Amino acid sequence: MQVAVLKETKEYEKRVALTPDIVKSLIKKGFSVKIESGAGLGSSISDEDYVNAGAEIAKDTQSAAVSDVVLKVNSFTADEVKLMKEGCVCISFLYAYTIPEVLAELNKKKISAFSMDAVPRISRAQKMDALSSQANLAGYKTVLLGANALGKIFPLMMTAAGTITPSKVLIFGAGVAGLQAIATAKRLGAVVEVTDVRPETKEQVESLGGRFLTVEGAEGVTVEGGYAKEVSADFLAKQKALVQERIKEADIVITTALVIGKKAPVLVSEEMVKSMKTGSVIVDMAVESGGNCELAEINKTVVKHGVTIIGESNLPSLLPVNASQLYATNISTLLLHLADKECFKWEMDEDITKGSLITHKGDTVHEFTKTILAKA
């Protein structure tokens, strides 16, 4: 089978779906690989690097798209789908419930689309978990952005001219990105406080040196599949009161909260921003989904009420070399799980196949996507 990689067209995107080392491994397993010219430049990979790895260079999107398997980082556009062969397979981050017009085009051409964001988070799919690999890098970069915008250093420092007290970092959410942010901020010497509605994250936070802000009544929070499913109004009120008190002391606030299929929850109101110290910084990791900070603006750094608010929408793309390296491993591992050099296995009841397959033979088959779209 021929595997093709399309050049990313989304603004601010520097990642690429395959790196030369992964191209080599796929060719060894019997696949042929075609790369659209210039696809790797944002990740410091030249066309020559791909040729040396054994790939063919396609002069444009149309030449690359007519392949058996088409790969990208971001969602395919309707125009890209129109260029693909009928009945082929494509794999990328789709967030399929947000692109009904692209799904319609995929179904029209009977294309089978797998989505990297829908790969189930089970132990045997860890090497395919692109959400985690990219969030890990994003959590690291978030702290560096915050540190760069802050007018003071992170660690305690004793000098002949006096003692510099450590910076205080407040992190909302202890998922993959939040945990990496904790670890990075601690390595830089900050005092780190963390809030999360899931009480079981307390141990992870403390193991990294962070202080977990415990809310009375947290034991009543219902958790399912690692996500908070049911949170009482009373708990949310108590959490808000605790955070309002701690945010006044924070030098940097990092927010990471996302809700699948919905707008990101507002965690930092304008009133809370007003209560923060002049010169403090907020980095909103959820800005592309509506933002956790009421005043964040997508792809902009703004100063409001004396607080710098960073709204970077694509944090992994700020570390494109590593992000592409990890994503290429994720997507190639999924591909090799689903197929060999000759054909796809189509094990429709297998967990990973069933969880990540969005469209197949002219129909949208992913239950969660169908449910979200039905409500729209």
Number of C-alpha atoms within 10 A of each C-alpha: 16 17 25 29 28 29 26 22 14 12 7 15 19 25 30 30 30 28 22 22 15 18 24 18 14 22 17 12 11 13 16 20 26 23 31 22 21 18 28 28 15 20 21 12 16 15 20 14 15 24 16 12 18 20 22 19 21 20 12 15 19 15 17 25 27 19 23 18 23 27 28 25 27 22 23 25 17 15 10 15 22 17 15 24 17 18 19 20 22 27 27 21 20 23 17 26 19 15 15 12 11 20 25 16 18 31 20 16 19 19 25 23 27 27 22 26 19 24 23 18 17 12 8 10 17 15 17 27 25 25 18 20 22 22 23 20 23 26 27 22 21 29 23 16 16 23 20 12 19 19 12 15 16 22 18 15 12 10 8 5 6 8 10 14 15 18 22 22 30 26 27 21 22 25 22 18 26 28 23 22 29 30 21 19 30 18 13 18 17 23 22 26 22 25 24 23 27 21 20 14 18 19 13 14 25 15 10 16 17 24 18 20 19 15 20 12 14 19 12 14 16 16 15 9 8 12 13 15 12 12 15 12 9 11 18 15 12 15 20 16 12 16 20 18 13 16 22 15 16 21 27 29 25 28 27 27 23 18 12 11 15 10 15 19 17 15 17 23 13 14 11 17 25 14 15 24 17 15 16 25 28 33 26 29 28 26 28 18 18 18 26 26 28 18 21 28 19 19 14 13 16 16 17 14 14 15 21 22 25 27 24 23 19 20 22 25 22 20 18 22 19 17 25 24 20 22 29 26 21 23 26 21 18 22 20 13 15 16 13 15 16 10 10 14 11 12 11 11 9 10 13 21 20 19 22 20 22 28 24 20 17 17 16 19 17 19 13 15 19 14 11 15 15 9 6 7
